[in-house]
Amino acid sequence: MYVHTLTKTKPNKENFMKIKSIIAFVSVLVLFPVSNVLFAQSQSEDNQSILHELVVKMVDDEWRVVYKNDETKSTVLAKKNDRVSWTAEGSDISFQFDESLFGGSSFELEDGESLMRPLAPGAKVGEYIYAVFVRGAGVFAKGESPPRIIIDRM
């Protein structure tokens, strides 16, 4: 006759360490792919180019540089790969920039034309003030006195 007996074993330190190791290994297998996905998403968001659309036009009886969809704002907060565009509304205009900002120091637009410039690869983090001369009126357009572009990271 065969008799099967069950014996209870007390959990020992060795079994506990094995279980702990298995849990740690499974956690790494699950969390590693999740962290890669999150990191890839944050990287792609940082590298996405934003187009800042500005207009040079008459606002409340003065020539201003303003955002296309918000006449209360004009300061551009930019980062690597961003682009800035301006449209002349009501007059021909001339721009004067720090050469390191867009890779050129002056540009001209006729009334109704647009200019789009990407930030130069060598542009440094900092604040850049630029001038916009309204040729028909013989005055400089204002932004947030004066117009400016702030690069916060490259």
C-alpha positions as CSV (number, residue, x, y, z in Angstrom):
1,M,0.0,0.0,0.0
2,Y,1.2,3.5,-1.0
3,V,0.7,6.3,1.5
4,H,1.2,9.9,0.4
5,T,1.9,12.3,3.1
6,L,1.8,16.0,2.8
7,T,4.5,17.9,4.6
8,K,4.3,21.6,5.2
9,T,7.5,23.5,4.7
10,K,8.2,26.7,6.3
11,P,9.0,29.6,4.0
12,N,12.7,30.1,4.2
13,K,14.9,33.0,3.2
14,E,16.0,31.3,0.0
15,N,12.4,30.9,-1.3
16,F,11.7,34.5,-0.4
17,M,14.7,35.7,-2.4
18,K,13.6,33.6,-5.4
19,I,10.2,35.1,-5.3
20,K,11.6,38.6,-4.9
21,S,13.9,38.1,-7.9
22,I,11.1,36.8,-10.1
23,I,8.9,39.8,-9.2
24,A,11.8,42.2,-10.0
25,F,12.5,40.5,-13.3
26,V,8.8,40.6,-14.4
27,S,8.5,44.3,-13.4
28,V,11.5,45.2,-15.6
29,L,10.0,43.3,-18.5
30,V,6.7,45.2,-18.1
31,L,8.1,48.6,-17.3
32,F,11.0,48.9,-19.7
33,P,8.8,49.0,-22.9
34,V,6.4,51.4,-21.2
35,S,9.3,53.8,-20.3
36,N,10.6,53.6,-23.9
37,V,7.2,54.6,-25.3
38,L,7.0,57.5,-22.9
39,F,10.6,58.7,-23.7
40,A,9.9,58.5,-27.4
41,Q,6.8,60.6,-27.1
42,S,8.6,63.3,-25.1
43,Q,11.5,63.3,-27.6
44,S,9.1,63.7,-30.6
45,E,7.3,66.5,-28.9
46,D,10.6,68.4,-28.3
47,N,11.6,68.0,-31.9
48,Q,8.3,69.1,-33.4
49,S,8.5,72.3,-35.3
50,I,6.0,75.1,-34.4
51,L,5.1,77.8,-36.9
52,H,4.6,81.2,-35.2
53,E,2.4,83.3,-37.5
54,L,2.7,87.0,-37.1
55,V,1.2,89.9,-39.0
56,V,2.5,93.5,-39.3
57,K,-0.6,95.7,-39.5
58,M,-2.4,98.7,-38.1
59,V,-4.0,98.0,-34.7
60,D,-5.7,100.8,-32.8
61,D,-4.1,103.5,-35.0
62,E,-0.5,102.2,-34.6
63,W,1.6,99.8,-36.6
64,R,2.1,96.6,-34.7
65,V,3.7,93.2,-35.0
66,V,1.0,90.8,-33.6
67,Y,0.2,87.1,-33.7
68,K,-2.2,86.3,-36.6
69,N,-4.9,84.9,-34.2
70,D,-4.2,87.1,-31.1
71,E,-3.6,90.9,-31.5
72,T,-2.6,91.1,-27.8
73,K,0.5,89.0,-28.2
74,S,3.7,89.5,-30.3
75,T,6.6,88.0,-28.4
76,V,7.7,84.7,-29.9
77,L,8.8,82.0,-27.5
78,A,10.7,79.6,-29.7
79,K,12.8,76.5,-29.6
80,K,15.0,74.4,-31.9
81,N,13.3,73.7,-35.3
82,D,10.6,76.4,-34.9
83,R,9.7,78.7,-37.7
84,V,8.4,82.3,-37.7
85,S,6.3,83.9,-40.4
86,W,5.3,87.5,-41.0
87,T,2.7,88.9,-43.3
88,A,2.6,92.5,-44.4
89,E,-0.9,94.0,-44.2
90,G,-1.3,97.6,-45.5
91,S,2.2,98.6,-46.4
92,D,5.6,97.3,-47.6
93,I,7.9,96.5,-44.7
94,S,11.6,96.0,-43.9
95,F,13.0,93.7,-41.2
96,Q,16.3,94.0,-39.4
97,F,17.5,90.9,-37.3
98,D,20.5,89.7,-35.5
99,E,22.2,87.7,-38.2
100,S,22.6,84.6,-36.0
101,L,18.8,84.3,-35.5
102,F,17.8,83.4,-39.1
103,G,21.1,83.3,-41.0
104,G,20.5,86.8,-42.5
105,S,20.1,90.2,-41.1
106,S,17.6,92.0,-43.3
107,F,14.5,91.1,-45.4
108,E,11.9,93.1,-47.2
109,L,8.2,92.3,-47.9
110,E,5.7,94.0,-50.1
111,D,2.2,94.6,-48.9
112,G,0.3,91.3,-48.9
113,E,3.4,89.1,-49.0
114,S,4.6,86.7,-46.3
115,L,8.0,85.7,-45.2
116,M,8.8,82.5,-43.3
117,R,12.2,81.8,-41.7
118,P,13.3,78.8,-39.7
119,L,15.6,79.5,-36.7
120,A,19.2,79.2,-37.7
121,P,20.9,76.0,-36.4
122,G,23.5,78.1,-34.7
123,A,21.1,80.4,-32.9
124,K,21.8,80.7,-29.2
125,V,19.4,80.6,-26.3
126,G,18.4,84.2,-25.4
127,E,16.3,87.2,-26.3
128,Y,16.5,88.8,-29.7
129,I,15.0,92.2,-30.4
130,Y,14.4,93.0,-34.0
131,A,13.1,96.0,-36.0
132,V,10.2,96.2,-38.5
133,F,10.1,99.4,-40.5
134,V,6.8,100.3,-42.2
135,R,7.9,102.0,-45.4
136,G,4.6,103.5,-46.4
137,A,4.2,105.2,-43.0
138,G,7.9,105.9,-42.3
139,V,7.6,104.4,-38.8
140,F,8.8,101.4,-36.9
141,A,6.1,98.9,-35.9
142,K,5.8,98.0,-32.3
143,G,5.5,94.6,-30.8
144,E,5.6,94.5,-27.1
145,S,8.0,97.4,-27.5
146,P,10.0,96.5,-29.5
147,P,9.2,93.1,-31.2
148,R,11.3,90.2,-29.9
149,I,11.9,86.5,-30.2
150,I,13.0,84.5,-27.1
151,I,14.7,81.2,-27.7
152,D,14.3,79.2,-24.6
153,R,16.1,76.0,-25.7
154,M,18.0,74.6,-28.7
